[in-house]
Amino acid sequence: MKTIIRNFISVLRRFKMATILNILGLSVAFAAFMVIMMQVDYDKNFDTFHKNADNIYRVEFQWDKESTQAVLSRPMANVFMNFSPHIVAGAVTSPFYNETFYSVDKGVEKSTYMEPTMIVDPSFTDVFDFDILDGSVDALKEPGKVLVPESLARKIFGEESAVGKQITAKESKGLLVGFFTTPEGNYTIGGIYKDLPLNSIIRNAIFLKMDEKADLHNWGNSSYNFYVRLDHPESAKDLVSDFLVYYKKNELGKNMSWYSGEPNFRLTRLPDVHYATDVTFDMTPKSSRQTVLVLIAISLVILIIAGINFTNFSTALTPMRVKSINTQKVLGSSDGVLRFSLLMEAVCISTVAYLLALWMVHMAGNSTIAKLVDADMSLFAHPLLLSATALIALLTGLLAGLYPSYYMTSFSPALVLKGSFGLSPAGRRLRNVLICIQFIVSFTLIIGSMFMSLQNRFMQNSPLGYDKDQIIVTNLTAPVLKSSDAFRSSLKTFSGIEDVTYGEFMLSSQDQYMEWGRELKGENIQFQCMPIDPSFLKVMNIPVTEGRDFREEDALTAEGAFIFNERARNLYDISLGDKIDGANIVGFIPDIKFASFRTEVTPMAFYVRGKGYGGGADYAYIKVKGDSNLQAAMAHVKSVLNEIHPDYPFNVKFFDQVLNTLYEKEENLSSLITLFSLIAVFISMVGVFGLVVFDSQYRKKEIGIRKIMGSTTSEILIMFNKTYIYILCICFALAAPVAYYAIHKWLENFALKTPVYWWVFMLAFLLVFCLTILTVTFQNWRVANENPVYSIKDN
């Protein structure tokens, strides 16, 4: 045993780089596996923490055969909620969280906080599970009381009990002006709930009671999410069909006189809402089962190729160790003892790699990598995953060490001690097949990550039909809106600011916007409506193709004015001079990309509100001259806002940041795939390195003889590289169709997408090709330049 250990240490000293790379490759694979599985666990267990998760459903609405929407009207929800005894509880909620500015009077001073707030039915806590730490779970049923998370209570009041304390809502802006905004005033904290997990559609927020009369009889306002808790999952099977019968029997359609079709409903189980990507007006966090499966596959493949490398590396050491091993055989050591010692070496290396992987994950959790993963990356948050990975590390050591231990002890001592040792053709074919698997995975991942990066760049840099450069955007508050003229004048005191305009929405910040159903020429039309300031089109450089731009006097009329896009014009045969609810249609614009690239261009209209309609702007768009200093302009905008409304945390940013935020999920996924692609390539190169170590040692005498016969160093290096070039070409031919199919399926998630360029495939091939050639050449350079006399003598 001592001899074996001594011989092993001597091999490690001789091949330090190869050994370090092998351990590093294995540890990187374990670390990548843990990071990927943290994200998979986050998605797979989304909203499963509710004890009644399988009984909770979101009710979704569908008009005829049109797309399903996540919102419906409050009276429709109330009827649905009460029609069946199988519905234990139901609640309507705002479809989004609005950011609300709160102040807390602590006696000596007032502290201010910007916190997410959701307006809900009091029965919200009957549907979803809240672990109440202090106060009452029924607090929302009492006037003026709110529920707050433990983290916020501690942030504001420290260890002091927050129940009974007051907070004051001072300013709130939602996605829909006037809808679901937090009413200003004082609120009493009625309950403290334990912070919810990150993987939930319900955020840690302040929950307050919805106005009992808001839209109570307004069948036309489909703006509410609706959740029900059933007595049993089986009850969901016939619930929709039973309600449709109830709907027709009670002639509920008469309440929707503007619509003559047949409505439909869909129940989506709470844990499945996270994966429901075919639903419009859905503000909940999204992923896809396809993405989860891809991540699982990547994690397993990385582990497999790392295990292959480990096995290959152990086998590659055979020429250097077999004489020593068989000497021990001659001296009386049994095959069992020798195999056990070799197996334990592999287990020890795998264990060291696992411990190193834990350190890597810990460091990744404190780096920018953590921003790419939705899950909590702290090690203590995933005890089961750490235990499972430790078991995998142990099995990897056993399985990867099993073949080499039997292989190294399988040779006849007499044959080996005479110096006659070689690798069978079957063994060489097996090693080549294993390295082929690694190359195929590397090619597929690299091609995939490149196209993901191209799609993200395409979405962020494609023409939108309006100016997005040199634009600063900011949210607005009531004091700023009341002083809009002074705000505009103050901004223009900076010579670099060209103009200012306003809108109720942020262009290109979401998938859908406010959708209106209106009557035109006796027919109902559906379009997304974006109320704006009359100067909006001019400032954003949106051309009017027919008709005229908005004028200031349009805002002075009773009904206002519309300008539609070409999609709406062609679909509904709209003409200049047509009227909708008394408002004139004064012009048409091209099909600008006002929403995300995930969706097709739909019918939409810009609308200048008339005097008869309420509402106000949520955002200001500030155009900066092309030759001006953008940072100085932004600093000026912030100072003007601070003068008008001190202490309010305005979100001032460049318009490019809006696009970055919109595609953050895709960007993070692309970065993750790129990272794992590089890991796969690195592990593959470690595998190549192991193979080259074996070949260079096994063919050492051959190299010496070739050198004596006149072969040059370059000829020997070409000889070694030829084999790998051949393998690379075969692997690329197999990987390219797989990568093409995978990318084609992924791009189906986008209405507008980047072309599938041929040069991306060639670039991926060249990248792996160059890395492989460099690896092979680097390892064989010393052997090819060694004195042939020593090469022949050593063998």
LINFENFEN-V538244 format. One record per helix or strand of 2 or more residues. SS is the DSSP state (a for helix, b for strand). FROM is the first residue (numbers start at 0). LEN is the number of residues. Records with the same first field share a line. If there is no record, write none. Layout:
# LINFENFEN-V538244
SS: FROM-LEN + FROM-LEN
This chain:
# LINFENFEN-V538244
a: 1-13 + 15-29 + 52-3 + 73-10 + 123-4 + 138-3 + 149-8 + 232-4 + 238-11 + 251-4 + 269-4 + 288-28 + 317-13 + 334-31 + 367-5 + 378-3 + 382-26 + 412-5 + 424-37 + 477-5 + 483-8 + 535-4 + 551-5 + 565-7 + 629-15 + 654-8 + 663-35 + 699-9 + 712-35 + 757-28 + 787-7
b: 55-8 + 67-2 + 86-8 + 97-8 + 109-11 + 131-4 + 144-5 + 165-8 + 184-9 + 205-4 + 223-7 + 262-7 + 278-2 + 470-5 + 496-7 + 514-6 + 522-10 + 543-4 + 559-6 + 578-2 + 582-7 + 603-6 + 618-6 + 652-2
